[in-house]
Amino acid sequence: MVERDLDIVARYGGEEFVIILPDTASQGAAIVAERIGEAMLRLALPNATSDTSEFVTISLGGATATHHILTDGAQLVALADQALYQAKRKGRNRYKVMPAVI
């Protein structure tokens, strides 16, 4: 779902992945997140044990730091994690992208 040579996708935890999109503002990150969510739905993977959905869905949280100097990458990861949990609280199967505040 990522298209540029500079974009990186990596497993970050058990069920979590990180996607690094250099030089990408919030709108671009939202477009990528939407594409990923739509692709997941098209797979229609059965989720028989779920009370939420009959198919596997994903929630995505993103954070951007365009025009922002970060002294610690953990700040951006923490912001993306906050966005992820906001998306989950709003019903799952969605995304939330938050810009870093200067």
DSSP file (Angstrom, degrees, kcal/mol; ACC not computed):
  #  RESIDUE AA STRUCTURE BP1 BP2  ACC     N-H-->O    O-->H-N    N-H-->O    O-->H-N    TCO  KAPPA ALPHA  PHI   PSI    X-CA   Y-CA   Z-CA
    1    1 A M              0   0    0      0, 0.0     2,-0.4     0, 0.0    34,-0.1   0.000 360.0 360.0 360.0 -17.4    0.0    0.0    0.0
    2    2 A V        -     0   0    0      1,-0.1     7,-0.1     5,-0.1    19,-0.0  -0.792 360.0-174.5 -95.2 145.6    3.0    2.3    0.2
    3    3 A E        +     0   0    0     -2,-0.4     2,-0.2     0, 0.0    -1,-0.1   0.641  47.6  85.5-117.8 -18.8    4.4    3.2   -3.1
    4    4 A R  S >  S-     0   0    0      1,-0.1     3,-0.9     4,-0.0    -2,-0.0  -0.605  73.1-126.7 -94.5 151.5    7.6    5.2   -2.7
    5    5 A D  T 3  S+     0   0    0      1,-0.2    -1,-0.1    -2,-0.2    -3,-0.0   0.802 110.1  54.7 -61.0 -30.2   11.1    3.8   -2.3
    6    6 A L  T 3  S+     0   0    0     16,-0.1    -1,-0.2     2,-0.1     2,-0.1   0.681  84.8 102.1 -79.2 -18.4   11.6    5.8    0.9
    7    7 A D    <   -     0   0    0     -3,-0.9     2,-0.4    14,-0.1    14,-0.2  -0.425  57.7-159.2 -70.3 139.9    8.5    4.5    2.6
    8    8 A I  E     -A   20   0A   0     12,-2.2    12,-2.8    -2,-0.1     2,-0.4  -0.974  12.8-170.5-126.8 134.2    9.1    1.9    5.2
    9    9 A V  E     +A   19   0A   0     -2,-0.4     2,-0.3    10,-0.2    10,-0.2  -0.990  19.8 161.4-120.4 130.4    6.8   -0.7    6.7
   10   10 A A  E     -A   18   0A   0      8,-2.5     8,-3.1    -2,-0.4     2,-0.3  -0.998  44.1-104.9-148.1 148.7    7.9   -2.7    9.7
   11   11 A R  E     +A   17   0A   0     -2,-0.3     6,-0.3     6,-0.2     3,-0.1  -0.596  33.7 178.8 -70.8 131.4    6.4   -4.8   12.5
   12   12 A Y        -     0   0    0      4,-2.9     2,-0.2    -2,-0.3     5,-0.2   0.685  62.2 -17.3-107.1 -27.8    6.5   -2.8   15.7
   13   13 A G  S    S-     0   0    0      3,-2.1    -1,-0.2     1,-0.0     5,-0.1  -0.826  94.5 -57.7-158.1-166.9    4.8   -5.2   18.1
   14   14 A G  S    S+     0   0    0     -2,-0.2    -1,-0.0     1,-0.2    -3,-0.0   0.933 133.2   2.3 -53.4 -54.8    2.7   -8.3   18.2
   15   15 A E  S    S+     0   0    0     -3,-0.0     2,-0.4    -4,-0.0    -1,-0.2   0.232 116.7  96.0-116.1  10.7   -0.2   -6.9   16.2
   16   16 A E        -     0   0    0      2,-0.0    -4,-2.9     0, 0.0    -3,-2.1  -0.830  46.4-175.4-112.5 143.5    1.3   -3.5   15.5
   17   17 A F  E     -A   11   0A   0     -2,-0.4     2,-0.4    -6,-0.3    -6,-0.2  -0.915  14.5-143.2-127.7 155.4    3.1   -2.1   12.5
   18   18 A V  E     -A   10   0A   0     -8,-3.1    -8,-2.5    -2,-0.3     2,-0.5  -0.963   8.5-164.8-118.8 139.4    4.8    1.2   11.8
   19   19 A I  E     -A    9   0A   0     -2,-0.4     2,-0.6   -10,-0.2   -10,-0.2  -0.985   6.6-158.7-123.7 120.0    4.8    2.9    8.4
   20   20 A I  E     -A    8   0A   0    -12,-2.8   -12,-2.2    -2,-0.5    -2,-0.0  -0.883   9.6-177.6-102.9 121.7    7.3    5.7    8.0
   21   21 A L    >   -     0   0    0     -2,-0.6     3,-0.8   -14,-0.2   -14,-0.1  -0.811  17.9-148.4-120.0  87.0    6.3    8.1    5.2
   22   22 A P  T 3  S+     0   0    0      0, 0.0     3,-0.1     0, 0.0   -16,-0.1  -0.205  78.5   9.9 -57.5 145.3    9.1   10.7    4.8
   23   23 A D  T 3  S+     0   0    0      1,-0.2     2,-0.5    42,-0.0    43,-0.0   0.871  95.4 136.7  54.6  43.4    8.0   14.2    3.7
   24   24 A T    <   -     0   0    0     -3,-0.8    41,-0.3     4,-0.0    42,-0.2  -0.982  41.2-151.0-125.5 124.1    4.4   13.3    4.1
   25   25 A A     >  -     0   0    0     -2,-0.5     4,-2.3    39,-0.1     3,-0.3  -0.253  40.0 -87.9 -83.0 176.4    1.8   15.7    5.6
   26   26 A S  H  > S+     0   0    0      1,-0.2     4,-2.5     2,-0.2     5,-0.2   0.866 126.0  54.3 -54.0 -42.7   -1.3   14.7    7.5
   27   27 A Q  H  > S+     0   0    0      1,-0.2     4,-1.9     2,-0.2    -1,-0.2   0.911 109.8  46.7 -62.5 -42.8   -3.4   14.6    4.3
   28   28 A G  H  > S+     0   0    0     -3,-0.3     4,-2.0     2,-0.2    -1,-0.2   0.897 112.0  50.6 -65.8 -40.4   -1.0   12.2    2.6
   29   29 A A  H  X S+     0   0    0     -4,-2.3     4,-2.6     1,-0.2    -2,-0.2   0.889 109.1  52.2 -63.7 -39.0   -0.8   10.0    5.7
   30   30 A A  H  X S+     0   0    0     -4,-2.5     4,-2.5    -5,-0.2    -2,-0.2   0.886 107.2  52.4 -64.3 -39.0   -4.7    9.9    5.8
   31   31 A I  H  X S+     0   0    0     -4,-1.9     4,-2.2     2,-0.2    -2,-0.2   0.925 111.2  46.2 -62.7 -44.7   -4.8    8.8    2.1
   32   32 A V  H  X S+     0   0    0     -4,-2.0     4,-2.3     2,-0.2    -2,-0.2   0.926 112.5  50.7 -64.1 -44.1   -2.4    5.9    2.8
   33   33 A A  H  X S+     0   0    0     -4,-2.6     4,-2.4     1,-0.2    -2,-0.2   0.904 110.4  49.5 -60.5 -42.1   -4.3    4.9    5.9
   34   34 A E  H  X S+     0   0    0     -4,-2.5     4,-2.5     1,-0.2    -1,-0.2   0.909 109.9  50.9 -64.4 -41.9   -7.6    4.9    4.0
   35   35 A R  H  X S+     0   0    0     -4,-2.2     4,-2.3     2,-0.2    -2,-0.2   0.906 110.8  49.1 -61.1 -41.9   -6.1    2.8    1.2
   36   36 A I  H  X S+     0   0    0     -4,-2.3     4,-2.1     2,-0.2    -2,-0.2   0.932 111.8  48.3 -64.9 -45.7   -4.8    0.3    3.8
   37   37 A G  H  X S+     0   0    0     -4,-2.4     4,-2.0     1,-0.2    -2,-0.2   0.906 112.5  48.2 -61.4 -42.7   -8.2    0.1    5.5
   38   38 A E  H  X S+     0   0    0     -4,-2.5     4,-2.1     1,-0.2    -1,-0.2   0.892 110.2  51.9 -65.1 -39.9  -10.1   -0.4    2.2
   39   39 A A  H  X S+     0   0    0     -4,-2.3     4,-1.2     1,-0.2    -1,-0.2   0.889 108.0  52.5 -64.0 -38.6   -7.6   -3.1    1.1
   40   40 A M  H  X S+     0   0    0     -4,-2.1     4,-0.7     1,-0.2     5,-0.5   0.921 109.1  49.2 -63.6 -43.5   -8.1   -5.0    4.4
   41   41 A L  H >< S+     0   0    0     -4,-2.0     3,-0.9     1,-0.2    -1,-0.2   0.882 105.4  57.8 -63.5 -37.9  -11.9   -4.9    3.9
   42   42 A R  H 3< S+     0   0    0     -4,-2.1    -1,-0.2     1,-0.3    -2,-0.2   0.806  97.4  62.1 -63.2 -28.3  -11.5   -6.2    0.3
   43   43 A L  H 3< S-     0   0    0     -4,-1.2    -1,-0.3    -3,-0.4    -2,-0.2   0.813  88.0-159.2 -66.1 -28.8   -9.7   -9.3    1.7
   44   44 A A    <<  -     0   0    0     -3,-0.9    -3,-0.1    -4,-0.7    -2,-0.1   0.897  13.6-173.3  49.5  49.1  -12.9  -10.2    3.7
   45   45 A L        -     0   0    0     -5,-0.5    11,-2.7    11,-0.3    -1,-0.2  -0.612  27.5-113.5 -73.8 124.2  -11.0  -12.4    6.1
   46   46 A P  B     -B   55   0B   0      0, 0.0     9,-0.3     0, 0.0     3,-0.1  -0.271  28.9-172.8 -60.6 142.0  -13.5  -14.2    8.4
   47   47 A N    >   +     0   0    0      7,-2.9     3,-1.9     1,-0.1     6,-0.2  -0.547  14.7 165.3-132.9  65.5  -13.4  -13.2   12.0
   48   48 A A  T 3  S+     0   0    0      1,-0.3    -1,-0.1    -2,-0.1     7,-0.1   0.726  71.5  54.2 -61.2 -26.7  -15.8  -15.7   13.5
   49   49 A T  T 3  S+     0   0    0     -3,-0.1     2,-0.3     5,-0.1    -1,-0.3   0.453  87.6 103.2 -89.6   0.9  -14.8  -15.1   17.2
   50   50 A S    <   -     0   0    0     -3,-1.9    -3,-0.1     3,-0.3     6,-0.0  -0.638  51.2-165.8 -89.5 139.0  -15.4  -11.4   17.0
   51   51 A D  S    S+     0   0    0     -2,-0.3    -1,-0.1     1,-0.1     3,-0.1   0.520  91.1  55.4 -88.5  -8.7  -18.4   -9.7   18.6
   52   52 A T  S    S-     0   0    0      1,-0.3     2,-0.3     3,-0.0    -1,-0.1   0.875 118.0  -1.5 -92.4 -43.9  -17.5   -6.5   16.6
   53   53 A S        -     0   0    0     -6,-0.2    -1,-0.3     1,-0.1    -3,-0.3  -0.998  49.9-134.8-152.5 145.6  -17.3   -7.6   12.9
   54   54 A E  S    S+     0   0    0     -2,-0.3    -7,-2.9    -3,-0.1     2,-0.3   0.650  96.8  51.7 -75.8 -13.3  -17.7  -10.8   10.9
   55   55 A F  B    S-B   46   0B   0     -9,-0.3     2,-0.2    -8,-0.1   -14,-0.1  -0.887  98.9 -96.2-121.2 154.2  -14.5   -9.8    9.0
   56   56 A V        -     0   0    0    -11,-2.7   -11,-0.3    -2,-0.3     2,-0.3  -0.488  48.0-179.9 -65.7 131.9  -11.1   -8.8   10.2
   57   57 A T        -     0   0    0     -2,-0.2     2,-0.4    -4,-0.1    -4,-0.0  -0.819  14.3-141.4-126.0 168.6  -10.8   -5.0   10.4
   58   58 A I        -     0   0    0     -2,-0.3     2,-0.4   -21,-0.1    36,-0.1  -0.972   2.2-150.6-132.9 150.4   -8.0   -2.7   11.3
   59   59 A S        -     0   0    0     -2,-0.4     2,-0.4    34,-0.2    36,-0.2  -0.950  19.3-160.1-113.4 140.3   -7.7    0.6   13.2
   60   60 A L  E     -c   95   0C   0     34,-2.4    36,-1.8    -2,-0.4     2,-0.4  -0.965  10.1-168.3-126.6 138.2   -4.8    2.9   12.3
   61   61 A G  E     -c   96   0C   0     -2,-0.4     2,-0.3    34,-0.2    36,-0.2  -0.986  13.8-178.6-122.4 135.1   -3.2    5.8   14.1
   62   62 A G  E     -c   97   0C   0     34,-2.9    36,-2.8    -2,-0.4     2,-0.3  -0.920  12.3-167.5-132.3 158.0   -0.9    8.2   12.5
   63   63 A A  E     -c   98   0C   0     -2,-0.3     2,-0.4    34,-0.2    17,-0.1  -0.997   7.4-158.5-142.4 142.4    1.2   11.2   13.4
   64   64 A T  E     -c   99   0C   0     34,-1.8    36,-3.1    -2,-0.3   -39,-0.1  -0.909  14.8-174.6-122.8 151.6    3.0   13.7   11.3
   65   65 A A    >   +     0   0    0     -2,-0.4     3,-1.9   -41,-0.3     2,-0.1  -0.089  26.0 157.0-133.0  33.6    5.9   16.0   12.0
   66   66 A T  T 3  S+     0   0    0      1,-0.3     3,-0.1   -42,-0.2    -2,-0.1  -0.428  78.9   4.2 -61.6 132.7    6.1   18.0    8.8
   67   67 A H  T 3  S+     0   0    0      1,-0.2     2,-0.4    -2,-0.1    -1,-0.3   0.758 111.5 112.5  61.3  27.0    7.8   21.3    9.5
   68   68 A H    <   -     0   0    0     -3,-1.9     2,-0.7     2,-0.0    -1,-0.2  -0.996  63.3-138.9-131.6 131.3    8.4   20.2   13.1
   69   69 A I        -     0   0    0     -2,-0.4     2,-0.4    -3,-0.1    -3,-0.1  -0.805  19.7-161.5 -92.4 117.1   11.8   19.4   14.7
   70   70 A L        -     0   0    0     -2,-0.7     3,-0.1     1,-0.1    -5,-0.0  -0.820  16.6-171.8 -98.0 135.5   11.6   16.3   16.8
   71   71 A T  S    S+     0   0    0     -2,-0.4     2,-0.3     1,-0.3    -1,-0.1   0.553  81.7  33.4 -96.3 -10.4   14.3   15.8   19.4
   72   72 A D    >>  -     0   0    0      1,-0.1     3,-1.9     0, 0.0     4,-0.6  -0.922  64.2-151.6-150.1 116.4   13.0   12.3   20.2
   73   73 A G  H 3> S+     0   0    0     -2,-0.3     4,-1.9     1,-0.3     3,-0.4   0.752  95.0  72.9 -59.5 -23.7   11.4    9.8   17.8
   74   74 A A  H 3> S+     0   0    0      1,-0.2     4,-2.6     2,-0.2    -1,-0.3   0.795  87.9  62.8 -62.1 -27.5    9.5    8.4   20.7
   75   75 A Q  H <> S+     0   0    0     -3,-1.9     4,-2.0     2,-0.2    -1,-0.2   0.922 105.2  44.8 -61.4 -44.4    7.4   11.6   20.8
   76   76 A L  H  X S+     0   0    0     -4,-0.6     4,-2.3    -3,-0.4    -2,-0.2   0.896 112.7  50.6 -68.3 -40.8    6.0   10.8   17.3
   77   77 A V  H  X S+     0   0    0     -4,-1.9     4,-2.3     2,-0.2    -2,-0.2   0.912 110.4  50.4 -62.8 -42.9    5.4    7.1   18.2
   78   78 A A  H  X S+     0   0    0     -4,-2.6     4,-2.1     1,-0.2    -2,-0.2   0.888 110.3  49.9 -63.6 -39.2    3.5    8.2   21.3
   79   79 A L  H  X S+     0   0    0     -4,-2.0     4,-2.1     2,-0.2    -1,-0.2   0.903 110.6  49.3 -65.8 -41.7    1.4   10.6   19.3
   80   80 A A  H  X S+     0   0    0     -4,-2.3     4,-2.3     2,-0.2    -2,-0.2   0.879 109.6  52.8 -64.0 -37.7    0.6    7.9   16.7
   81   81 A D  H  X S+     0   0    0     -4,-2.3     4,-2.1     2,-0.2    -2,-0.2   0.899 107.8  50.6 -65.0 -41.0   -0.3    5.5   19.6
   82   82 A Q  H  X S+     0   0    0     -4,-2.1     4,-1.8     1,-0.2    -2,-0.2   0.915 110.5  50.1 -60.7 -42.9   -2.7    8.2   21.0
   83   83 A A  H  X S+     0   0    0     -4,-2.1     4,-2.3     1,-0.2    -2,-0.2   0.897 107.7  54.1 -62.9 -40.8   -4.3    8.5   17.5
   84   84 A L  H  X S+     0   0    0     -4,-2.3     4,-2.3     1,-0.2    -1,-0.2   0.937 109.6  46.2 -58.9 -48.1   -4.7    4.7   17.3
   85   85 A Y  H  X S+     0   0    0     -4,-2.1     4,-2.2     1,-0.2    -1,-0.2   0.809 109.6  54.8 -70.3 -27.9   -6.6    4.5   20.5
   86   86 A Q  H  X S+     0   0    0     -4,-1.8     4,-1.4     2,-0.2    -1,-0.2   0.916 108.7  49.1 -65.3 -42.3   -8.8    7.5   19.5
   87   87 A A  H  <>S+     0   0    0     -4,-2.3     5,-1.4     1,-0.2     3,-0.3   0.923 111.5  48.8 -62.1 -44.2   -9.7    5.6   16.3
   88   88 A K  H ><5S+     0   0    0     -4,-2.3     3,-1.6     1,-0.2    -1,-0.2   0.899 108.7  52.9 -63.1 -41.2  -10.5    2.4   18.3
   89   89 A R  H 3<5S+     0   0    0     -4,-2.2    -1,-0.2     1,-0.3    -2,-0.2   0.786 102.3  60.6 -65.6 -26.0  -12.7    4.4   20.8
   90   90 A K  T 3<5S-     0   0    0     -4,-1.4    -1,-0.3    -3,-0.3    -2,-0.2   0.316 137.7 -72.2 -86.5   9.9  -14.7    5.8   17.9
   91   91 A G  T < 5 -     0   0    0     -3,-1.6    -3,-0.2     3,-0.1    -2,-0.2   0.477  65.9-108.1 120.5   3.3  -15.8    2.4   16.8
   92   92 A R  S   <S+     0   0    0     -5,-1.4   -33,-0.1    -6,-0.1     3,-0.1   0.039  91.2  80.7  66.0 179.5  -12.7    0.6   15.3
   93   93 A N  S    S+     0   0    0      1,-0.2     2,-0.3   -56,-0.0   -34,-0.2   0.893  86.8  87.4  50.2  45.7  -12.2    0.0   11.5
   94   94 A R        -     0   0    0    -36,-0.1   -34,-2.4   -10,-0.1     2,-0.3  -0.912  67.4-124.1-155.3 178.9  -11.1    3.5   11.1
   95   95 A Y  E     -c   60   0C   0     -2,-0.3     2,-0.3   -36,-0.2   -34,-0.2  -0.928  10.0-165.7-133.8 159.3   -8.0    5.8   11.2
   96   96 A K  E     -c   61   0C   0    -36,-1.8   -34,-2.9    -2,-0.3     2,-0.5  -0.976   5.9-164.9-143.4 129.7   -7.0    9.0   13.0
   97   97 A V  E     -c   62   0C   0     -2,-0.3   -34,-0.2   -36,-0.2   -17,-0.1  -0.973   6.6-168.7-118.5 130.0   -3.9   11.1   12.0
   98   98 A M  E     -c   63   0C   0    -36,-2.8   -34,-1.8    -2,-0.5     2,-0.2  -0.965  14.7-137.0-120.6 130.9   -2.6   13.7   14.4
   99   99 A P  E     -c   64   0C   0      0, 0.0     2,-0.2     0, 0.0   -34,-0.2  -0.595  28.4-109.4 -81.2 146.9    0.0   16.4   13.6
  100  100 A A        -     0   0    0    -36,-3.1     2,-0.4    -2,-0.2   -24,-0.0  -0.528  35.6-123.5 -69.3 140.9    2.7   17.1   16.0
  101  101 A V              0   0    0     -2,-0.2    -1,-0.1     1,-0.1   -33,-0.0  -0.737 360.0 360.0 -92.1 133.5    2.2   20.5   17.7
  102  102 A I              0   0    0     -2,-0.4    -1,-0.1   -34,-0.0   -33,-0.1   0.469 360.0 360.0 -78.1 360.0    5.0   23.0   17.3
